[in-house]
């Protein structure tokens, strides 16, 4: 191929340096030199063209082989991708089923625990109410007994003093004082009883509030998206019902 370009360059040089024909754009070139250079080009071209054709044929073979290999690679990649998608779908469905089963189990456990705590709270409430009512009745009865004893003592003292004319007024005053003290003691005991009952009811109210907060916390945790669509290999959350 080098000789072809060299001969062409020499032809260009000969044409550029050729003597021009007056009054025309033609020129006079040495025929023998031009023909010799053209023969060189003619002799050099067939071999170069054959080499170029061989390169083109080889290029076509390489392209065909590359296209075939690329098609096989793409087909294999598609099959592998389909297998991967199928396996991933199966695994996702299995994980979702496990998550749903765990969620249902935890919800059932939370419901049972809530029912147990409510039942325990109701039993405690009934117990506290019975104890408070008994204590209240005992304290009220004690106040009544003390009041009646004070009245009886006042009446006895009054009867004793009535017999003495000079101390009748003092007897009335003392009787009124004793009666007032008896009323005061009864009121104090009644107030102590009310305070005791109120304290027990407040303790039970706090217990019920704690139970409701625990149940709401469990329900909110169960409704959390992380518990329903967790990633594979995750561990189940353990609920702590102690508040």
VOBA-1610 file (N, C-alpha, C; in pm, whole numbers, padded with zeros to 5 digits, always signed):
BEGIN
Unk+00084-00121+00000Unk+00000+00000+00000Unk+00087+00126+00000Unk+00207+00114+00065Unk+00295+00230+00068Unk+00336+00273-00072Unk+00364+00174-00163Unk+00406+00207-00299Unk+00295+00277-00374Unk+00167+00244-00347Unk+00055+00309-00414Unk+00053+00457-00380Unk+00064+00488-00250Unk+00063+00629-00210Unk+00185+00704-00262Unk+00299+00636-00263Unk+00421+00700-00315Unk+00406+00734-00463Unk+00351+00638-00544Unk+00332+00662-00688Unk+00232+00774-00711Unk+00126+00779-00632Unk+00028+00886-00646Unk+00090+01022-00615Unk+00174+01027-00511Unk+00241+01153-00478Unk+00330+01199-00594Unk+00401+01104-00654Unk+00488+01140-00767Unk+00404+01190-00886Unk+00287+01128-00912Unk+00200+01174-01020Unk+00153+01316-00994Unk+00115+01345-00870Unk+00071+01480-00835Unk+00184+01579-00859Unk+00306+01541-00821Unk+00420+01630-00840Unk+00446+01657-00988Unk+00436+01551-01069Unk+00459+01568-01213Unk+00355+01662-01272Unk+00230+01647-01233Unk+00124+01732-01289Unk+00144+01877-01245Unk+00180+01894-01116Unk+00199+02031-01065Unk+00316+02101-01134Unk+00422+02026-01169Unk+00542+02086-01227Unk+00541+02083-01381Unk+00436+02027-01440Unk+00431+02017-01588Unk+00415+02155-01651Unk+00470+02169-01772Unk+00462+02297-01842Unk+00323+02314-01900Unk+00263+02432-01876Unk+00130+02457-01922Unk+00122+02491-02069Unk+00007+02463-02132Unk-00018+02494-02272Unk-00075+02635-02277Unk-00015+02723-02354Unk-00063+02862-02357Unk-00211+02869-02396Unk-00281+02962-02335Unk-00419+02995-02366Unk-00515+02882-02322Unk-00467+02779-02248Unk-00553+02670-02201Unk-00516+02637-02058Unk-00599+02555-01999Unk-00569+02506-01863Unk-00498+02372-01867Unk-00463+02326-01987Unk-00394+02198-02002Unk-00246+02214-01975Unk-00178+02097-01966Unk-00033+02098-01941Unk+00029+01983-02018Unk+00160+01985-02031Unk+00234+01880-02101Unk+00310+01799-01997Unk+00278+01671-01989Unk+00342+01583-01889Unk+00422+01478-01963Unk+00530+01426-01899Unk+00607+01319-01963Unk+00527+01190-01962Unk+00493+01140-02076Unk+00407+01024-02088Unk+00468+00900-02025Unk+00598+00879-02056Unk+00663+00758-02007Unk+00664+00752-01855Unk+00695+00866-01791Unk+00699+00866-01643Unk+00561+00840-01585Unk+00459+00903-01644Unk+00323+00886-01592Unk+00277+00742-01608Unk+00302+00684-01726Unk+00260+00547-01748Unk+00333+00451-01656Unk+00461+00478-01633Unk+00538+00391-01541Unk+00478+00395-01399Unk+00445+00516-01356Unk+00386+00529-01221Unk+00249+00463-01214Unk+00171+00474-01321Unk+00039+00410-01323Unk+00053+00258-01319Unk+00157+00204-01391Unk+00181+00060-01384Unk+00216+00017-01242Unk+00295+00099-01175Unk+00330+00066-01035Unk+00204+00061-00947Unk+00116+00159-00969Unk-00009+00160-00891Unk-00092+00038-00923Unk-00102+00004-01059Unk-00181-00111-01099Unk-00125-00240-01039Unk+00008-00252-01034Unk+00069-00374-00980Unk+00051-00384-00828Unk+00054-00269-00761Unk+00047-00271-00614Unk-00095-00290-00561Unk-00195-00242-00633Unk-00333-00245-00583Unk-00389-00385-00561Unk-00377-00481-00652Unk-00442-00611-00629Unk-00404-00675-00496Unk-00271-00676-00463Unk-00230-00736-00337Unk-00286-00664-00216Unk-00284-00533-00221Unk-00338-00455-00108Unk-00488-00475-00095Unk-00556-00482-00213Unk-00701-00501-00208Unk-00734-00638-00151Unk-00656-00740-00192Unk-00679-00873-00137Unk-00659-00874+00014Unk-00549-00806+00058Unk-00525-00799+00203Unk-00641-00729+00274Unk-00692-00620+00215Unk-00804-00546+00275Unk-00929-00632+00280Unk-00951-00711+00171Unk-01069-00797+00169Unk-01059-00906+00275Unk-00934-00958+00292Unk-00915-01058+00397Unk-00947-00999+00536Unk-00903-00876+00553Unk-00932-00809+00681Unk-01082-00792+00701Unk-01153-00750+00590Unk-01297-00733+00599Unk-01368-00866+00628Unk-01321-00974+00556Unk-01382-01105+00580Unk-01360-01150+00725Unk-01238-01129+00771Unk-01209-01166+00910Unk-01291-01084+01007Unk-01310-00953+00972Unk-01392-00867+01058Unk-01536-00919+01063Unk-01590-00962+00946Unk-01727-01013+00943Unk-01739-01140+01029Unk-01636-01228+01018Unk-01638-01351+01100Unk-01635-01316+01248Unk-01549-01219+01284Unk-01540-01179+01425Unk-01672-01118+01473Unk-01735-01034+01389Unk-01863-00974+01426Unk-01971-01080+01443Unk-01972-01179+01351Unk-02072-01286+01361Unk-02052-01366+01490Unk-01924-01400+01518Unk-01897-01475+01640Unk-01932-01393+01764Unk-01901-01262+01756Unk-01932-01175+01872Unk-02083-01164+01892Unk-02158-01149+01779Unk-02304-01142+01792Unk-02361-01273+01849Unk-02309-01385+01803Unk-02356-01513+01853Unk-02327-01528+02002Unk-02203-01493+02039Unk-02166-01504+02182Unk-02247-01407+02267Unk-02270-01285+02213Unk-02351-01188+02287Unk-02494-01238+02304Unk-02550-01300+02198Unk-02686-01354+02210Unk-02693-01464+02315Unk-02592-01554+02312Unk-02590-01660+02413Unk-02576-01602+02553Unk-02489-01501+02566Unk-02471-01438+02698Unk-02598-01372+02747Unk-02667-01300+02655Unk-02793-01234+02693Unk-02899-01337+02731Unk-02907-01446+02654Unk-03006-01550+02686Unk-02976-01611+02822Unk-02847-01641+02846Unk-02812-01695+02978Unk-02841-01597+03091Unk-02812-01468+03064Unk-02840-01367+03166Unk-02989-01355+03193Unk-03070-01364+03087Unk-03216-01358+03106Unk-03266-01476+03187Unk-03216-01595+03156Unk-03257-01713+03232Unk-03216-01700+03379Unk-03093-01654+03400Unk-03046-01636+03538Unk-03129-01531+03610Unk-03163-01423+03539Unk-03245-01318+03600Unk-03384-01371+03636Unk-03443-01451+03545Unk-03574-01509+03575Unk-03568-01601+03696Unk-03462-01685+03702Unk-03447-01773+03820Unk-03429-01692+03947Unk-03349-01584+03937Unk-03326-01500+04055Unk-03455-01434+04101Unk-03534-01382+04004Unk-03661-01317+04040Unk-03757-01418+04102Unk-03761-01539+04044Unk-03851-01643+04098Unk-03811-01680+04241Unk-03679-01699+04261Unk-03632-01733+04396Unk-03660-01620+04494Unk-03635-01496+04450Unk-03659-01381+04538Unk-03807-01369+04573Unk-03894-01393+04472Unk-04039-01385+04499Unk-04082-01492+04599Unk-04031-01613+04581Unk-04066-01721+04674Unk-04017-01689+04815Unk-03893-01638+04824Unk-03839-01604+04956Unk-03917-01492+05021Unk-03956-01391+04941Unk-04034-01280+04995Unk-04170-01328+05045Unk-04234-01416+04968Unk-04364-01469+05012Unk-04349-01550+05140Unk-04241-01628+05150Unk-04220-01707+05272Unk-04197-01616+05392Unk-04113-01513+05372Unk-04085-01420+05483Unk-04212-01348+05525Unk-04293-01307+05424Unk-04419-01237+05456Unk-04514-01328+05533Unk-04521-01454+05492Unk-04609-01549+05563Unk-04561-01569+05707Unk-04427-01582+05724Unk-04374-01597+05860Unk-04405-01474+05944Unk-04387-01355+05883Unk-04413-01231+05956Unk-04560-01221+05997Unk-04650-01260+05906Unk-04793-01256+05940Unk-04826-01354+06052Unk-04764-01474+06044Unk-04791-01573+06149Unk-04741-01523+06284Unk-04619-01466+06284Unk-04565-01413+06410Unk-04650-01298+06462Unk-04697-01212+06370Unk-04779-01099+06412Unk-04910-01147+06473Unk-04972-01247+06408Unk-05098-01299+06463Unk-05076-01364+06599Unk-04964-01437+06612Unk-04936-01499+06741Unk-04913-01394+06850Unk-04834-01290+06815Unk-04808-01185+06914Unk-04936-01110+06949Unk-05023-01090+06848Unk-05149-01021+06876Unk-05235-01105+06970Unk-05239-01237+06944Unk-05315-01324+07034Unk-05258-01324+07175Unk-05123-01330+07184Unk-05061-01327+07317Unk-05091-01196+07388Unk-05085-01084+07312Unk-05112-00954+07373Unk-05257-00945+07419Unk-05349-01001+07337Unk-05490-00998+07375Unk-05514-01080+07502Unk-05453-01200+07506Unk-05468-01283+07626Unk-05409-01216+07749Unk-05292-01153+07730Unk-05228-01084+07843Unk-05313-00968+07890Unk-05371-00895+07793Unk-05457-00782+07830Unk-05579-00830+07907Unk-05640-00940+07859Unk-05757-00993+07930Unk-05719-01039+08071Unk-05601-01102+08081Unk-05557-01147+08213Unk-05535-01029+08307Unk-05472-00923+08254Unk-05445-00806+08338Unk-05575-00735+08378Unk-05670-00728+08281Unk-05799-00666+08315Unk-05872-00747+08421Unk-05869-00881+08405Unk-05934-00966+08505Unk-05868-00949+08642Unk-05733-00943+08641Unk-05663-00923+08768Unk-05697-00787+08828Unk-05707-00685+08741Unk-05743-00551+08790Unk-05883-00549+08848Unk-05976-00617+08780Unk-06112-00621+08833Unk-06119-00693+08967Unk-06041-00805+08977Unk-06039-00876+09105Unk-05980-00789+09215Unk-05871-00718+09181Unk-05809-00629+09280Unk-05903-00517+09319Unk-05974-00466+09217Unk-06071-00359+09245Unk-06180-00408+09340Unk-06232-00529+09311Unk-06337-00583+09398Unk-06285-00606+09539Unk-06161-00657+09546Unk-06101-00681+09677Unk-06084-00551+09755Unk-06030-00449+09685Unk-06010-00319+09751Unk-06144-00258+09793Unk-06243-00273+09702Unk-06374-00215+09735Unk-06435-00284+09857Unk-06425-00417+09862Unk-06481-00489+09977Unk-06408-00452+10106Unk-06276-00445+10096Unk-06199-00410+10216Unk-06229-00267+10260Unk-06241-00176+10162Unk-06270-00037+10195Unk-06408-00024+10258Unk-06506-00098+10201Unk-06642-00092+10255Unk-06646-00148+10398Unk-06574-00260+10418Unk-06572-00318+10553Unk-06504-00225+10653Unk-06392-00165+10609Unk-06321-00073+10699Unk-06407+00049+10729Unk-06477+00099+10623Unk-06563+00214+10644Unk-06675+00183+10742Unk-06738+00066+10724Unk-06847+00029+10815Unk-06796+00010+10958Unk-06674-00048+10968Unk-06619-00067+11102Unk-06592+00066+11171Unk-06533+00161+11095Unk-06501+00290+11154Unk-06628+00368+11187Unk-06729+00359+11099Unk-06856+00429+11126Unk-06923+00370+11250Unk-06920+00237+11260Unk-06980+00173+11377Unk-06905+00210+11505Unk-06771+00217+11491Unk-06693+00257+11608Unk-06728+00399+11649Unk-06748+00489+11548Unk-06787+00626+11580Unk-06923+00632+11647Unk-07014+00550+11595Unk-07148+00548+11655Unk-07143+00496+11799Unk-07065+00392+11819Unk-07053+00338+11955Unk-06995+00442+12050Unk-06889+00511+12000Unk-06829+00614+12085Unk-06928+00727+12112Unk-07004+00763+12007Unk-07103+00868+12024Unk-07209+00827+12126Unk-07259+00703+12113Unk-07363+00657+12206Unk-07309+00648+12350Unk-07185+00602+12363Unk-07127+00597+12498Unk-07114+00736+12557Unk-07074+00834+12471Unk-07060+00971+12519Unk-07196+01026+12561Unk-07299+00994+12480Unk-07434+01041+12515Unk-07481+00979+12647Unk-07456+00850+12660Unk-07497+00784+12784Unk-07423+00840+12906Unk-07292+00865+12885Unk-07216+00923+12994Unk-07267+01063+13027Unk-07301+01139+12920Unk-07351+01274+12943Unk-07485+01271+13014Unk-07571+01177+12975Unk-07702+01168+13039Unk-07688+01126+13188Unk-07600+01033+13210Unk-07579+00992+13349Unk-07525+01106+13434Unk-07430+01177+13371Unk-07375+01292+13445Unk-07479+01399+13464Unk-07563+01418+13362Unk-07668+01518+13372Unk-07768+01480+13483Unk-07804+01352+13487Unk-07898+01308+13590Unk-07841+01326+13730Unk-07711+01301+13740Unk-07648+01318+13870Unk-07644+01464+13913Unk-07620+01551+13816Unk-07607+01693+13848Unk-07742+01762+13867Unk-07846+01705+13803Unk-07978+01768+13815Unk-08023+01769+13961Unk-07980+01665+14031Unk-08022+01658+14172Unk-07961+01769+14257Unk-07863+01831+14208Unk-07797+01940+14280Unk-07833+02071+14211Unk-07917+02151+14276Unk-07968+02273+14214Unk-07858+02370+14179Unk-07758+02383+14265Unk-07655+02484+14240Unk-07563+02448+14123Unk-07565+02321+14081Unk-07473+02286+13971Unk-07547+02246+13844Unk-07678+02278+13837Unk-07754+02240+13716Unk-07698+02307+13592Unk-07667+02437+13604Unk-07616+02510+13487Unk-07483+02450+13439Unk-07399+02419+13537Unk-07270+02359+13500Unk-07290+02223+13435Unk-07391+02150+13482Unk-07418+02018+13424Unk-07461+02029+13278Unk-07548+02127+13254Unk-07588+02148+13113Unk-07468+02181+13023Unk-07381+02268+13075Unk-07264+02307+12995Unk-07174+02187+12968Unk-07153+02107+13075Unk-07066+01990+13058Unk-07128+01889+12963Unk-07261+01875+12974Unk-07329+01782+12885Unk-07316+01826+12739Unk-07333+01957+12717Unk-07319+02009+12580Unk-07177+01989+12527Unk-07078+02008+12615Unk-06937+01990+12574Unk-06910+01845+12534Unk-06963+01754+12619Unk-06939+01612+12591Unk-07006+01572+12459Unk-07129+01622+12441Unk-07198+01592+12316Unk-07120+01646+12196Unk-07070+01770+12209Unk-06990+01829+12099Unk-06866+01747+12072Unk-06799+01701+12178Unk-06680+01620+12159Unk-06715+01487+12090Unk-06828+01431+12128Unk-06870+01307+12065Unk-06897+01327+11916Unk-06967+01438+11881Unk-06990+01469+11740Unk-06858+01492+11667Unk-06767+01564+11731Unk-06637+01592+11668Unk-06559+01464+11641Unk-06558+01373+11739Unk-06488+01245+11722Unk-06551+01161+11611Unk-06686+01163+11608Unk-06754+01087+11502Unk-06721+01144+11364Unk-06719+01278+11354Unk-06684+01341+11226Unk-06541+01309+11185Unk-06450+01309+11285Unk-06310+01280+11253Unk-06294+01136+11203Unk-06361+01042+11271Unk-06352+00904+11228Unk-06414+00884+11090Unk-06525+00955+11064Unk-06587+00946+10932Unk-06493+01002+10823Unk-06425+01114+10854Unk-06330+01173+10759Unk-06212+01078+10733Unk-06161+01012+10842Unk-06052+00915+10825Unk-06097+00800+10735Unk-06219+00755+10756Unk-06273+00645+10673Unk-06282+00687+10526Unk-06333+00809+10501Unk-06344+00858+10362Unk-06207+00869+10297Unk-06108+00918+10375Unk-05973+00933+10319Unk-05913+00796+10286Unk-05938+00698+10371Unk-05887+00563+10345Unk-05948+00505+10217Unk-06079+00518+10205Unk-06147+00466+10086Unk-06098+00538+09960Unk-06083+00668+09969Unk-06036+00746+09853Unk-05896+00703+09812Unk-05809+00677+09909Unk-05674+00633+09877Unk-05672+00499+09806Unk-05755+00404+09854Unk-05760+00274+09789Unk-05813+00285+09646Unk-05917+00369+09628Unk-05972+00388+09493Unk-05870+00453+09401Unk-05788+00545+09453Unk-05683+00609+09371Unk-05579+00506+09328Unk-05541+00413+09419Unk-05447+00308+09382Unk-05503+00220+09271Unk-05631+00186+09283Unk-05691+00103+09180Unk-05701+00179+09046Unk-05729+00309+09049Unk-05735+00390+08927Unk-05600+00393+08857Unk-05490+00403+08933Unk-05356+00402+08875Unk-05325+00267+08811Unk-05370+00156+08879Unk-05349+00023+08825Unk-05421+00006+08690Unk-05547+00054+08684Unk-05622+00045+08557Unk-05556+00129+08448Unk-05508+00250+08482Unk-05442+00337+08383Unk-05315+00270+08331Unk-05237+00206+08420Unk-05116+00135+08378Unk-05149+00020+08282Unk-05256-00053+08316Unk-05298-00165+08230Unk-05338-00116+08091Unk-05416-00009+08084Unk-05459+00046+07954Unk-05340+00097+07873Unk-05242+00160+07939Unk-05123+00207+07864Unk-05044+00090+07808Unk-05035-00019+07884Unk-04963-00137+07836Unk-05033-00197+07715Unk-05166-00208+07720Unk-05243-00264+07607Unk-05229-00175+07484Unk-05240-00042+07501Unk-05226+00050+07386Unk-05086+00042+07327Unk-04982+00030+07413Unk-04845+00019+07362Unk-04828-00107+07278Unk-04884-00219+07324Unk-04875-00343+07247Unk-04947-00333+07113Unk-05065-00272+07114Unk-05142-00257+06988Unk-05070-00167+06889Unk-05015-00055+06938Unk-04942+00036+06848Unk-04818-00032+06791Unk-04749-00114+06872Unk-04631-00183+06821Unk-04669-00286+06716Unk-04783-00353+06735Unk-04828-00451+06636Unk-04864-00385+06505Unk-04919-00264+06510Unk-04958-00194+06385Unk-04839-00130+06315Unk-04716-00134+06373Unk-04599-00073+06312Unk-04561-00145+06184Unk-04528-00072+06068Unk-04491-00134+05940Unk-04371-00225+05951Unk-04278-00199+06043Unk-04160-00280+06055Unk-04192-00420+06102Unk-04300-00438+06177Unk-04339-00570+06225Unk-04411-00648+06120Unk-04474-00578+06021Unk-04550-00647+05917Unk-04467-00677+05796Unk-04363-00597+05759Unk-04283-00618+05639Unk-04136-00621+05668Unk-04095-00685+05778Unk-03956-00688+05818Unk-03870-00764+05721Unk-03737-00736+05715Unk-03645-00803+05626Unk-03618-00943+05674Unk-03567-01026+05586Unk-03539-01165+05619Unk-03434-01176+05724Unk-03444-01278+05811Unk-03346-01299+05916Unk-03368-01217+06038Unk-03468-01124+06037Unk-03494-01041+06153Unk-03551-01123+06265Unk-03534-01078+06389Unk-03587-01149+06504Unk-03713-01083+06552Unk-03806-01160+06609Unk-03934-01109+06659Unk-03910-01023+06781Unk-03987-00914+06793Unk-03978-00824+06908Unk-04045-00887+07027Unk-03980-00884+07143Unk-04038-00937+07265Unk-04103-00824+07339Unk-04232-00839+07377Unk-04306-00733+07444Unk-04282-00740+07594Unk-04261-00626+07651Unk-04247-00613+07795Unk-04368-00543+07847Unk-04454-00614+07920Unk-04579-00555+07966Unk-04564-00486+08100Unk-04442-00485+08155Unk-04425-00413+08281Unk-04401-00268+08252Unk-04479-00178+08312Unk-04469-00032+08289Unk-04421+00031+08417
//
